[in-house]
Amino acid sequence: SPLIALMQDQVDALRALNLSAAFINSSLSSHEIADVERRLRSGDIDLLYVAPERLLMPQTLRLLDDAADDGRVALFAIDEAHCVSQWGHDFRKEYMGLSILAERYPDVPRIALTATADERTREEIASNLGLGDARRFVAGFDRANIRYAIGEPDNAREALLAFLDEHHRGEAGIVYCLSRRKVEQTAEWLQKQGRDAVPYHAGLDAATRELHQRRFLREEGLIVVATIAFGMGIDKPDVRFVCHLNLPKSVEAYYQETGRAGRDGQPADAWMAYGL
């Protein structure tokens, strides 16, 4: 899944910086999980990544109980915290269970992080995670290095191709479509136009999704045509454009999707055309 890919990429990057990081997820064998647990108990791990579903398992909670009792848990960081809000665009009921952290480990600091949360969502995050008295740090959503362009051309595909030809030859980017069928058709069409493009949606088998995501993260100049299934775990600094061939589901979702462009601070484009 994208979350597993995110954990792997984050851990790889941290290890390259000589930080002792690890994850526990379904990609590991029972022997590998036991080894991570042993390292955590011995104090050999600085950062451990787990999904909410994994954290709430009795085995994981017992592991954290032991570590907390020994003073080896310094912080719980809850990423993508907007998932705890039913008003958010990406609600996941498993996040609601993270309220257990405040109840079970009241002396361990907690931080909740998200790139997209309006005031109502922030209130629900604070309430559901027991962070009502916590300090809040809110930044604006304006990304000065991203240029936004929205239009309704007669032929969205041809307009996309002209945009890529003029501004982003040989550069990496994401093209979002709402349906799996449109993803497949657009990726195939771009390939026929000589572009290095691959599809990504939940209907593809896991091995194909993993291959395409890994290629995007590792290679230069690859275009991923995707549904909203593609995004979490994408920490690629040189994404030069994010395009939409359909209207996104919400302004909040649009901001999060376009925010994957230009994370290196260099100029990038958010381009949207809707129509056939």
Summary of the structure (lengths in Angstrom):
residues: 276
radius of gyration: 20.4
end to end distance: 30.6
largest distance: 64.7
contacts: 806
relative contact order: 0.13
helix: 42%
strand: 15%
